Amino acid sequence: MVKLSLPSHLEDKIFEIKFNSGDNISKIISYFPLVESEIQEILSFLDTKPSDGFHSIFIDKITVEEWENTKEQIKKKFKDELFDIDAAS
């Protein structure tokens, strides 16, 4: 599997990068919707666009300041909730 190297300010916003069977990126999932400039910056690091595009877990749009102030809490809460789901299965 190919590892995509992105600048930390973008990598930080991405929850998951999914690959198809050919090791091509099929989907990029961020915590919150990326702005167009962020998408364009990510695309500049790729050979082709993700086949299934860009998606986000949450639909709310937040500012850079809001993200910087809450990202650790959001990531921790989301990972803890996923862990709880896995433990219940």
N, C-alpha and C positions, 0 to 999 in steps of 0.2 A: 504494500500500500504506500502510496506517495504521501509524504508529509508536506503540507503547504506551509511555507514560512511567510508569515505576515508580520507587519510592525505590531508591537505590543498594544498600541491603542485600538487596533482592529481585532486582534486575536482575543483581547479581553472581552469583547462584545459578542463573541461567537460561542454558542453553546456546543454545537456539533457540526462536523463536516461529514457528509455521507458520500460514499463512493459506490459506483456500480461495479459490475464484475470485471470490467476492463480497466480498473483503477483510475477511471475518470471521475471527477467530482460530479455527483448527481444533484446534491442539495446542500445549501449552506443555511444553517439554522442559527439565528441570533436570539439573544434574550428579548430585545425590543427591535422594532423595525429600524433598519439602517436607513440613513439618509442617502440621497442619490450620490453625493460625493464619496461616501464610504463604499458604496457598491462599485463605483467606478474605480476607486483605488484598489479594491480587492480584485476586480477584473483585470487590472493592469499586471497582476501577479500570476494570472492564469493563462493557459493556452486557448481555452474555449470557455464559454459560459457554462455554468452548471446546468445540466439537462433538465432538472426539475426546478431550477431557479433558487431564489432567496426566500426564506420563510422566517418567521419569528414566533417565539413561544407566546409572548404577550402582544396585544394589539395597541396598547397605549404608546403614544410617542412621548419621549422624555428628552430633556435638554442634556447637553454634555455635563453641565453642573449637577443636575439631578443624578445622572448615571455615576459620576465620580463620588458623590456623597452617599450613594446607597448600594453600589454594586456589590460590595462584600456581603452585605445583609441579604441582598436578593439572591446571590449565588449560593450562600449557605442555606438559606431557607429552601430554595428549590432543590438542592442536592439532598438535604435532610428529608424532604418530602418524598423524593424518589427512593431514597434508602428505605423509608417506612413502607412504601408500596412494595418494594422487593421483599422486605422482611415478612410482610403479611401474606405473601404468595406461598 
